[in-house]
Amino acid sequence: MMTLDNILVIIKKIVDISLVWLIIYYVLKNIRNNVKLTLLFKGVALILILKVVSDFFGLTTIGLLLEYIMMWGPLALIIIFQPEIRNVLEQLGRTQLLGRHKVLTVDEREHLVYEIVQAVDYLRKARIGALIVIERDTSLLNYIDKAKKVYADLSSDLLISIFFPNNPLHDGGVVIQGDRISCAGAVFPTSSSSKVSKKFGTRHRAALGIAEESDAISVVVSEETGRMSIAVKGELFYNLSLDDVRMMLIDELRPKQEDEMLDELDEEEIYEENK
């Protein structure tokens, strides 16, 4: 017979397990958005797999070495990767549990993309360098706090004026939250990835750096060549056309629920075609 005490015990266990899985989910989500921690996670997984294999086949020497690594490894990792671990903990604190601080409507998304594309088109033709960062689920408040606050409605004219030569905020980046410009002159961490070509300057490395540490979208215009690039999910897409920029922004800004609906529609269309 179920009593009130039994029901409370079951509820406590469900809440306990749910909280553990929630913590694991957000840790893995932030690790996925950070290239360095992704490599760290893969390295730890490889060591654990080797340990299991060595125990199974009775490989004494390699097993002993792996035991020493597992014993002192956590301390070494904390010391070596202290900045990355701190960034993940900060992101966990800044990440909004319910997702993007403002879910844009279709009209607002179209306006956002239109204004950015208009500004980027002018900037590339005039060979004016620019870095525009669009915040998504991971908060960029840490960078906004250290930059010049703007809090203005998004417009292509305002973006162009911010990046116009001799403007004091020209060298920094702009952060967009929702459909508003939150700040200008923001400084972002530069990527140290070996995959980045040496021909890229600080602006491109900063765009990739913030894309490695968060889920933000970075739009870059090269001052030297006028070429446009987008950094997202730890990757830099270089020398894009104006249509490429427009389509990538539309795809990346689409809400997850809408993506799932489109995927289901595509699957239904494929199924109907194959019938």
C-alpha positions, 0 to 999 in steps of 0.5 A, spaced: 500 500 500 502 506 498 503 511 503 504 519 503 511 517 506 512 512 500 510 517 495 514 523 498 520 518 497 519 517 490 518 524 488 525 526 492 528 520 488 525 523 481 527 530 483 534 528 485 536 524 478 533 529 474 537 534 477 543 530 476 541 529 469 540 536 468 547 538 471 550 533 466 546 536 460 548 543 461 556 541 462 556 537 456 552 542 452 558 547 454 563 542 453 561 541 446 561 549 445 568 549 447 573 546 442 579 546 447 574 542 452 572 538 447 579 535 446 580 534 453 573 530 454 576 526 448 582 525 451 579 523 458 575 518 454 581 515 450 584 514 457 578 510 460 578 506 454 585 504 454 584 502 462 578 498 460 582 494 455 589 493 459 585 490 464 581 486 460 587 483 456 592 483 463 597 488 460 600 490 467 605 495 464 600 500 461 595 498 466 600 501 471 602 507 467 594 509 466 593 508 474 598 513 475 595 518 470 588 517 473 591 518 480 594 525 478 591 526 472 585 530 475 590 535 479 594 536 472 588 537 468 585 542 473 592 546 473 593 546 466 586 547 464 584 552 469 582 558 464 577 553 460 574 550 466 573 557 469 569 559 463 565 553 463 563 555 470 561 562 468 557 560 462 553 555 466 552 561 471 550 565 465 546 560 461 539 562 461 535 555 463 529 557 458 533 558 452 534 565 448 532 571 453 527 573 447 524 568 442 524 573 435 518 572 431 518 571 424 518 578 422 523 580 427 528 575 425 527 577 418 528 585 420 534 582 424 537 579 418 535 584 413 539 590 417 545 586 418 546 584 411 544 591 408 550 593 413 555 588 411 554 589 404 555 597 405 561 595 409 564 590 404 564 595 398 567 600 402 572 596 405 571 597 412 572 592 418 567 590 422 565 584 427 558 583 429 556 578 434 549 575 435 547 572 442 543 566 442 542 561 448 549 563 452 549 569 455 555 574 453 553 579 459 561 578 461 563 582 455 557 587 454 559 589 461 566 591 459 564 594 453 560 601 451 553 600 452 548 602 446 542 599 448 539 601 441 534 599 436 538 595 430 539 598 424 544 598 418 545 605 419 547 605 426 552 599 425 555 602 419 556 608 423 559 604 429 564 601 424 566 607 420 573 609 420 576 613 426 570 612 430 573 610 437 569 604 437 571 601 430 576 596 432 571 592 437 565 588 436 558 589 436 553 585 441 546 584 438 541 581 443 534 579 440 533 585 435 537 590 439 544 592 439 547 592 446 554 594 446 559 596 441 567 596 442 567 589 445 573 585 446 573 577 445 578 572 446 582 570 440 582 563 438 588 559 438 586 554 434 592 551 429 587 550 424 586 558 423 590 560 417 596 565 419 593 570 414 587 571 419 587 577 423 585 579 430 578 580 428 577 573 425 580 570 431 576 574 435 570 572 431 572 564 432 574 565 439 567 567 441 564 562 437 568 556 440 566 559 447 559 560 446 553 558 441 554 566 438 554 567 431 559 572 429 559 576 422 566 579 420 568 583 414 575 584 412 578 591 412 583 589 407 579 585 402 572 586 404 571 579 404 565 576 409 565 570 414 561 567 419 564 564 425 559 559 428 559 552 433 567 553 433 568 553 425 569 559 421 566 560 414 570 564 410 569 568 403 562 568 403 557 571 398 552 576 400 546 570 399 551 565 403 551 570 409 543 571 409 541 564 408 546 562 414 543 567 418 536 565 417 538 558 418 542 559 425 537 564 428 531 559 426 528 556 433 529 549 435 522 547 434 521 550 427 527 546 425 524 540 428 518 541 424 522 542 418 525 536 419 519 532 420 516 535 413 522 533 409 522 526 412 514 526 410 516 529 403 522 523 402 517 518 405 511 520 400 516 520 394 519 513 395 512 510 396 
